[in-house]
């Protein structure tokens, strides 16, 4: 599921790559335990891992030529590195939406 929270222009980093920012919500993982190290080793060193109210979220700033390519590579890394993990939502982020990421209602 892709939900666009706003329009953030990707940041150029050289060549055809841009930095794309997005959040993935993951089921079947525990970012407080050893899964965090597993993700780092799988190439998710560009993600901030959050566990709040039972939800596991990874906030990515991923370099790729396209937003779709960035999301695809992140989902692949998460789902192949942690047995049973499944990305259930993806949200494109903006500076404004990141400010509310950890707020409680």
N, C-alpha and C positions, 0 to 999 in steps of 0.2 A: 504494500500500500504506500503510495507516495502522496504526501500532503505538503503543498508549498506554503510556507509560513510567510513568505515575503520574497522580494526580489533583491538578491544580493549579487552584485557583479563579481564573478570569479577574479581572483588576483593572479596576474601573469607571473610565472616563475622562470621562464626561459624555454626555448624551443616551442613545442605545441602545448606544453603542460600549463595548467592553471590550478590554483588552489580552490577546491570546492568544499564548502562547509555544510555539514548535515549531521543529524542525530539518527541513530538506529536504536530501536527498542528490541531487546533480545529475551527470548524465553529459553529456559533450560540451561542457564549459565549462572555462575555466582562470581560477580566481579570483586567481591570482598576476599574470596579465597584464591586458590591457585590458578583459576581461570584467567586472572589478570596477567599473570606471568606468561601463560600459554599464548594469549593474544599478542602480547608484546613480541614474543619470539616469532609469531606468525606474520609479523609485519605491521601490526596495529600500533606502532609507536607514535603514530600521528593522531591518537584518540585519547580523550579524557574519559575514563570509566567512572560511572556513577551508579550507585545502588541506593534507591530511595523508595520507601513504601512498597517493597517487594518487586519493584521494576528495575531491570538492568538496562542502562542506557550507555551508549558510547557516542561521544561527540567528536566527530572527525573533522580535520582540516587536511584533506587528501589531495595530492597532486595527481592530475590526470588530464588528458586532452578534453574530456567532456564530463559533465555532471553524471550522466548515465554510467560512464566508464568508472568514475570514482566510486559510485554507489555499488556497482557490480563487483568491483575488486574488494571492497570492504565486506560485503555480504559473504562473498566466497571465503575470505580469510576467517571470518567469525564462524561460519557454519562448518567449515572443514577442519578447523583447529580444535573445536570443543565438541566432543561427542554429545549429541542430543540438542545442541544449541540451534535456535531458529530465529531469524530476524522476522519480526511480525509487523514492524512499521518503520518507515523512513520519513524524515521531515527535513526539508531544506531549511537552513537556519540563516538568520540575519543577526546583526549586532544587537538589535532590539529584542529578538526572541531569545537569545542566549542569556540575556539579563534576567529572564523569568524562569529559566530552566530549573533552578533549584528552589524556587519559592513555594511555600506551602499556602494552600487556600483555607 
